[in-house]
Amino acid sequence: MHEQSLIRNLVGKIQVLARHETGRLVAARLRLGALAHISADHLREHFEHETAGTPLEGLRLYIEELTDIHHAQAQEIVLESLEFEDSDEP
């Protein structure tokens, strides 16, 4: 299924980037293109299923939905940024 491969790719990117940080990963900001063929709710549902039982389980997703079908990233799911908590916080 195309959606699963997109989500697995996204999860893989997040895991690789998170390995290079010392803080605890708490959130990810995504940009969802208008032609990405998945809704924000469906993306969230697939993400939660894919990350169940992993260190990414419970990660907060902030999803910006693009509406312009002519936008350069209209067919993409873009990882905008990751949010980390300082590891020395109580």
C-alpha positions, 0 to 999 in steps of 0.5 A: 500500500502506497500510504504505508510506504510513505508513513514508513519512510517518514518514520524512518526519517524521524528515527534517523534525525532523532538519533543525533539529538540528546533530548527526548523527541516530543513532537514533529511538524509536518506539511501535507500537500494538497495532492498527497492522497491522504488526509491529515486524520488518515496520516495521523492514524497510520502514523500511530499504527506504525509507531505503536510499541516503538520509542516514537509512540505518542509523538505529537504531530502538528500537520499543516495542510496545504490547499494549493494544488500547484504548490511545489510540494503538493504531492509531498508529506514534508517533515518540517521540524522536530521538537525535543525536550532538554534531557536534563529537565525533571 
